[in-house]
Amino acid sequence: MTREKHDQYCKQLAAELLWEKGDVKRHYEISPGKARQADIYFRPSPTADLKTLGLLGKIAATPCLLEHFYNQPTKIGLQTCIQKLFT
């Protein structure tokens, strides 16, 4: 139960920080055929000043998928994220 609250908080925080900077989609569906979702899909607006967000701003300078991990991801978890990105 605690993990779910932590996950929801981190996803909500990232979405709140980014919402004025561009297009934020939470629970972004990767492919219609399979049940795969990314936590956050972000596409920055051309006029967005992302420098104020520090490292998050550098990551979000181009369209990106953001996945939150409570613990260090396993090898399979990393492979799944990379597969989502390529899909």
SULCOR-V952335 format. One record per residue. RES is the residue in one small letter. PSI is psi in whole degrees, -180 to 180 (999 if undefined). OMEGA is omega in whole degrees, -180 to 180 (* if undefined). BURIAL is # if it has 9 or more other ideal C-beta (glycine too) atoms within 8 Angstrom, else .. Layout:
((RES:PSI:OMEGA:BURIAL) (RES:PSI:OMEGA:BURIAL))
//
This chain:
((m:-44:-179:.) (t:-39:-179:.) (r:-42:-180:.) (e:-40:178:.) (k:-41:179:.) (h:-45:179:#) (d:-48:-179:#) (q:-41:180:.) (y:-46:-179:.) (c:-41:178:#) (k:-43:180:#) (q:-41:179:.) (l:-47:179:.) (a:-43:180:#) (a:-41:179:#) (e:-39:179:.) (l:-32:-174:#) (l:-16:-169:#) (w:-32:179:.) (e:-11:-175:.) (k:-9:-179:#) (g:-157:-177:#) (d:118:-180:.) (v:129:175:#) (k:119:177:.) (r:150:-179:.) (h:51:-176:.) (y:124:-180:#) (e:123:-176:.) (i:-55:180:#) (s:135:-177:.) (p:-29:-176:.) (g:-30:-177:.) (k:154:-180:.) (a:73:179:.) (r:131:179:#) (q:147:171:.) (a:150:179:#) (d:-50:-178:#) (i:135:169:#) (y:129:-178:#) (f:133:174:#) (r:113:-176:.) (p:149:174:#) (s:153:-177:.) (p:-26:-177:.) (t:6:-176:.) (a:136:174:#) (d:97:-176:.) (l:-5:-178:#) (k:-29:-179:.) (t:-15:-179:.) (l:-1:178:#) (g:-130:-178:.) (l:-40:177:.) (l:-39:177:#) (g:-38:177:#) (k:-40:179:.) (i:-40:-175:.) (a:14:-180:#) (a:-23:176:.) (t:163:178:.) (p:135:-175:.) (c:161:171:.) (l:135:178:#) (l:126:177:#) (e:132:179:.) (h:136:176:#) (f:132:178:.) (y:-42:177:.) (n:175:176:.) (q:130:-178:.) (p:148:176:.) (t:174:178:.) (k:-42:180:.) (i:-38:177:.) (g:-42:177:#) (l:-42:179:#) (q:-38:178:.) (t:-42:179:.) (c:-42:179:#) (i:-38:179:.) (q:-40:176:.) (k:-41:-179:#) (l:-44:-179:.) (f:-28:177:.) (t:999:*:.))
//
